[in-house]
């Protein structure tokens, strides 16, 4: 039996890291909460319920198709709280069984992409104890299907997925697999030379049937991210605009249906390029699309424009088509990130507040689509003779050795003109004329159209106009403060933002807290102290 390692959730939620300890009281309060709550029905999900395994991919040494599985919890996709943590809606032990034994001798099934699962032969049993709202945080991983030397065109089989759990009812799911069926590969896209934000991309969408059989019908699915526009709306297409929730997931989904038979080995293109507009702030937005056999229509609003059709492309080059078709654009929209400093005065023993500022002057938005919303980080030094008594919520001491430097983060995606206040409360322990602390964005980071404002200063008992240039170092300060600076406030001052102001906390440790019970329990086991935190969110939907 092969037991696969469980994936840490990192920024996607609370860590799945369990610590074993001996509890001196009779167990954790709340472990039986699932027995006291109303039953939950959880539909098992699969990104594909029909998979065509291409014999040509096997002959060319290419990997076969994948299907991501999981289940859908109650409510909408959750958002992190102010600490960057996603909380479950219920804690309950469950198991999901993925049985691919029906595909033995048909295709090779790789179950190693599933997480926290015991795999034996062609069956995986995946376990867990956290149920989240929505679908994204309940994903269990992926299954990959590959043809083998024994696979034959027309062979079929089914993956059956079932589940069970404490006071949980799972709706089963299946994935039907066909070998050598129709397999549509999309035409690759490139950004036109000189393309800029505000321009319209005329995308020559199309596909080639690389499978071994003719395809019955074609369904085109297109997704454009937040900075993209679909103003031309065809009557055989439906359009769904997502305008709520995380900016990472907002955008437009288009589904177009084309009847007919599409021959194996032939290539097809739209009767007119699909026009995809861009906002003035668009930058590294993503459009991705795929054609697949079938005639299932979308659930969005139908367009009222002309009909879009497909036409054959004689002599198409197979090298122009790929399994995954997407484009990041525009790639040259400038952006200017600015730090602003503060000058304060105070006598010995006084506590003063230095208001640092962070702003995206644009014109581009910071999409961070590829990184999943990775925050922007920068450092802040403490002026000589002062101690930080309260730091912004999105700032933490940079390391144990240097307790006078802070690492701050602001969440992304971030729209142009968005601004943050970062108030540092400082106690003046010793009056030092012109004491300085340097705030700086990292060098070699994302391109910035104006590097001159990437550095700012906190000045205590001095003149902000006479502070040193950006290449000078802050005056070193003696000793460490008594306060760890972990408490405080800091938030967006202007402009709509995604996520929380402490978006960087997941990578500095806050996202790896073990969440147990309704408060903090201090456990001692084998001489090691473990601090475990868990907030109960039973029976409610995390938002």
N, C-alpha and C positions, 0 to 999 in steps of 0.2 A: 504494500500500500504506500502510495506516495502522498504526503501531506504538504500542500503548497503553503507558502508563508502568507500571513494576512497582511494586506496593504495598509500602512498608516494613512489616516485620512488627511493629515496635514491641514492646509487651508480649506479643504472641503468639509470639515466638520470637526467634532471632538475626536481625539486620538482613540484608536482601537487598542491601546496598549494596556493590558491588565496587569496589575501588581498583586502578588499573592501575599497575604498577611494573616496573622492569627488575631482574631477579634476577641477582646477580653469580655465584651458584652455578648449577648446572645444573638449576634448577627446584625447586619445592616438594616435599619428601618427602611421600609419601602420596598424590600425585595419581592414582596408578594403583591405589588400593586397591580400586576396584570390580571390577577384573579378578581380584583375588585372593580375592574373597568368593563365598559361595554365592549362586546366583540368588535374587532375590526376586520373588514373584508379588503384584502390586498390583491389586486389584479397583477399577475406576473406579466412582465413586459419583455418584448424582444424587438430590437431595432429592425430585424427582418424576420418575417414569418414564412418567407419563401426564398430559398437560396439556389442559384444556378452555379454549379461548379464547372468551370471551363476546362476542358481537356487541353486546349491550346496553352493555357497558363502553365499547366504542369509540364508540357513539352518544352516551354521556354524557361523553366525554372522559376517562375513567378509564384508568389504566395496567393493562396485562394481567398475567397471572401470570408468576412467575419460578421458575427452577429453579437451585439451587446445585450445582455440579459439583466434583469433586476425585477423590481416590483414597484408599484405606485402606492404611496401612502396618502392619507387624507389631506386635502387642502392644497394650496399653491406652493410653489418652490419657496423654501425659507430664505431669509436674509440673515447674515451674521449680526450678533448683538454688538454693543460698543466695544467688547473685547475681541471681536473677530471670531466668535465661537458660534457654531451651529448646534442647536439642541434638538434631540429627538422629541417626538410627540409621545413616544411610549418606549419603555424598556420591557422587552419580553423575549425569551429564548425562542429561536426559530431555526428551521432547517429547510433549505431549498435543494431539491434533487434534480440534477440534469442527467437524463438517461439517453445516451446516444447509441445504445447497443444495437438498435435497428439498422444502423449504418455500417455495421461490420461487413467488410468485403465490398462495400459500395464506395466509400471515400475514407480518407484519414481524418480523424477528428482530434484537434488539439485543444485540450481543456486546461492547459497551463495558464491561460489568461484569466481564469476565474480566481477570486480571492477568498482566502480563509476556507478552503475546500479540501476535503479528503477525496483523492481521485484513485479509483481502482478500475482497471480496464477502461471501459468507455462510459463509466458512471461517476459523476462527481456529486458529493454531498456537501453543500455550503452552509455554514452555521453563522449565526449572529445574534445580537440581543438589542440592537438599536433600530427603531423604526422612525424614519424621518418623514416629514410632510413632502408631498410631491414625489418626483421620480429620480431626480439627478443624484441625490445623496443615498439612494437605495440601490444603485447599480452594483451588481455582483461581479462584473468583468465580462470578458468576451470569449467566444468560441470561434475557432477557425476551421474551415473545411478545405481540404486539399485533395485533388485527384491523385490516384496512385497508378502504378503500372497495370493493376487489375481492374481499374475503373472502366466502365463501358458506357457509351452514350445511351441515354434512356433509363439508366439505373436510378432508382428512387429510394428514399428512406425518410424517417421522421425522428426528430429529437423531441422528447417529451419532458416537460418541466413542471414539477409539482412542488408544493410546499406545505409545511405544517408548523404550528407554533402555539404558544400559550395564549389562549383566547383570541387567536388569529385564524382567519379562513383565507387561504390563498386560492385565487382563480387560476386554474392550470393554463399553460400555453404550449403551443407546438411550433416547430420550425420544420417545414417540408423542404427536402433537398432533392434536386434533380441534377443529374450528371449530363453534361453536353447539351443543355438547353440553350435558348437564346441568351446571349450575354452582351449587353449594350455598354460600350466604352465611349466616354465623352471626348469631344474635341478639346484639345488643350487651349488655354487662353494666355495672352501676353498683354502687358500694359503698353499702349501706344507711346512712342517717343514724344516727349514734351507734354504728356497728359498732366493736367493740373486740377486741383479741387475746383468744383463748379462746372467742369466739363462733363460731357455725356459719353459713356463707353458704348459703342455699338458692338455688342458681343455676338460673334458668329457661332451660336450654340449648335451643336450637332452630335451625332453618335455613329459608331460603326458596330454592326452586329458581329462580334467576334466569336459567337457561339457556334454550336454544331447544328442548330435547328433554326428555322424561321421563327420570328417573333410575332405574336398576335397583339397588335396595338402597341402604343408607346405612351408612357407617362413621364413628363418632364417636371422635376421638382427643383426649384431655385430658392436659395436663401440669400438675402442681402442684409448686411449688418446695419447698425444704427445710422451711419453716415451716407447710406445709399438710397436712391429714389427709383420708383417704377411708375412713371407718369403715363406711359403708353400702356393701356390695359386692353388686352385682347378678349374677345367674347368667349373663346373656348378655354380660357384660363380663369382660375379663381385666385383671389388675393387676400392674405391675412396679415394685418399689421399688428405687431406686438408693441405696445406703447407703455406698458407698466412693468414693474420689477426691475431687475438689474439691467443696466445698459449693456452688459455683456450679451444678454439674450434678447434685447429689443431689436427690431428690424422687420423685414417683410418676407413672407413666404409665398411663393407663386407655384401653382400646380396647373399644368396644361395637359390636355388629353388629345391624342391623335389616333383615330381608328386606322385599320388597315393591316396589311401583312408586310413585315420588314425582313427581307431575305438574309440568310446567313452569308457573311462575307461582304455584304453591301454597306455603304455609308450613306448617311442622310444628314440634311441640314435644314434649319428653319427657313421658311420662305422669305423672311426678312430678319436682319440682326435684331436681337433683343436690346432695346435701349435702356441703359442703366445710368441714371443721373447721379451726381454727387453733390452733397452740400458744400458750402464754402469752407467748412471746417474739416471736411473728410480727410482722413490720413490713415493709411494702412487698414482700411476697411476690407472686408472679405466678402466676395461672392463665391458661392460654390453651387454646383448643379450636378444632376445625374438624370439620365434616361433609364427607364426600366420597362420591361414588357408588361402589358396590361392595359386596362381601360378604366381603372377606378378614378373617379373625379375627386377634386379637393372639396373641403368644407367651407372655404372662404367665400368672399363676395365675388360674383362673376364680373368680368370686365364688360365694357360697353363699346369697345372699339372693333376693328376688323378681325376677321378670323385668321389665326396663325396656322400655317400648314407645314408639312415636311416635304422635301423633294430630294431625290437621289443625287449623290455626288459621284459621277463616274471617275474611276481611276484614283480614288482617294488613297493616300499614303497611310498605312497602318501605324506608322510611327508618330502620326499626329494625334493619336487617340490614347487615352489612359483610363485606368479604373477610377482614379480620383481626379476630379477637375475643379480647380478653384484658383482664385486670383486675389492677391493683396494689392490694393491700389486706393488712391494715388499715393505714391511713395516719396514725393518731394515737397509736401506741404510743410512750410517752416513752422517752428514752435519756439516760444521764448518763455522759459521758466524763470521766475524772479523771486529772490529772497530779499526781504527788507528788514533792517536792523532796528535797534531801539537804544535810546540814551536816557538813563535814569540817574537820580542823585539820592543819597541817603547818608545818614550818620551811622556811627557804630551802633549795632543792635537793631537798626531799622530793617524792616522788610519792605522791599520795593518790587514792583511788577514790571518786567521787561516784555513788551509785546512784539515778538517777532512776527513776520508775515511771510506767507508763501502764496504765489499767484501764478496762474497760467495765463500769460498775455496772448496766447494763441499765435496765429489764427487757427492752428490745428487743435483738435481734441486729442487727448491721449487715450487711445482705444484699449491698448493692452489685451487685445483679443487673443493673441497667440499664447500669452502667459497666463491667461485666466484672471486678469485683474491684479497683476503684481504691483505692489505699492511703490511709490517713489520715496527713496530714503536720502537723508542728509544728516550731517553731524552738527552738533552745537556744543561749543566749549564754554566752561564756566569762568567768568572773570576772576582774576586774582582777588583774594580777600573776601570772597562771597561763598555762600553755601546755598544750593538749590533746596528750598523747603517744599516746593510744590512744582512739579513739571506737568506739561500738557499730557492728557491721557494717551496721546499717540507718540510719546517719547519715553524711552527707557535708557538707563545707563548703558553705555556701549559695551563695557566689559568689567570684570571684577578688578582687574589691575588698575584701570584708570577710571575712578568713580567721578571724575570731573568732566567727562565727555559724555554726551547724550546722543543717541541715535533716534532720529525722528522719522516718521513715515506718514505719507498722505495717500489716501486710497485712490485707486483708478478703477474704471475709466473716469476721466475728468474732462469736462467741457471747457471751452475757452472762456476766459474771464472768471473762472472759479477761483476763489480766494480762501485762505485759511488764516485764522489767528492762532498763534502759539504763545500763550502767556507763561513765562517763567517767573515764579516768585523766588526772590533772592534775599537771603539774610546777609547784611553787611557785617562781617566779623571784624574786619580791619579796613579802615579808610585808605584806599590806594588811589591816588589821582590818576584818572584815565585808564583804569583797569579794563581789560578787553576780553571778550570771548568770541571766537570766530564761528559763524554758521556757514556751512559750505555744502553745495551739491558735489557729488563725487566727480572727479575728473575721468574722462573717457567713457562717460555714460551716454545717454541718448543725445543725439545732435541738438544743439541749442543755437538759435540764430543770434543771440546776444549773450555771450559768456560773461560779459562784464558785470551783470547783476546776479551771477550765480553764487556770490559771496556777500555776506552781510556781517555786522558786528553788534554785539551787546556791549555797550560802554557804560561803565559805572563811574560817576563823579568825573566826567570829562565832557568833551565837546564832540558830538557825532561828526561834525564837519571836518574835524582834524584827525580822524581815525586813519590808520595806515591803509595802504593799498591792498588789493586782493592777494598779492603774492607774499605779504608779510604773515608771520605766524602770531597767534595770540600769546599774550604774556602768560608764562606758566604760573600755576598757583600751588601753594603748599597744602598738603594734608587733604583729608577727605571730609565731607560733610557728614553729619549724623543721620540725616534724613535720606532715604533711598530715592526720593523724588518720584515714587510710583503712582501717587495720587494726583489728580488734577483734572483740568479741563482743557480742551482744545478742539476746535471744530471748524467746519466750513463757514466762512463769513458770507460768501456770495457765490451764486452759480449753483446749478443742480449737480449733485454728485451721486456716484454710485457707491454702495457699500457704506462702511463706517470710517471715521477719521483715524481709527487705529488699525487700518488695513494691513499694516506690516507685522502685527503681533503674532500671527500664526508662525512666522519663521523665526521669532525670537523666543518662542516657548509657550505663549499663551494658548496657542491652538493645540498643544499637546497635554493639556490638563486632563486628568482622568476624572470624568464627571460621575459622581456617585452621591445619591441622597439629596437632601434639600439644603445642605450647608457644607462646611469644611470639617472633615474628620481627621484627627491626627492619629495615625496608626503606627505602632512600633512592632517590628518583626525582625528577629535575628539581629537586633542592635541597630537596624537602619530605620530612619524616620521617613515615612512616606506621607506626603500631603496630597490628599485626593479631594477633588471638588466635583460635585455633581448637582446640577439644578434640575429639580423635577418639573417636567412640563406635561404631566399626565393629562390626557383628555383634551388638550388644546392644540391648536395649530400654530406652529412656529412661523413667524413672519419676519 
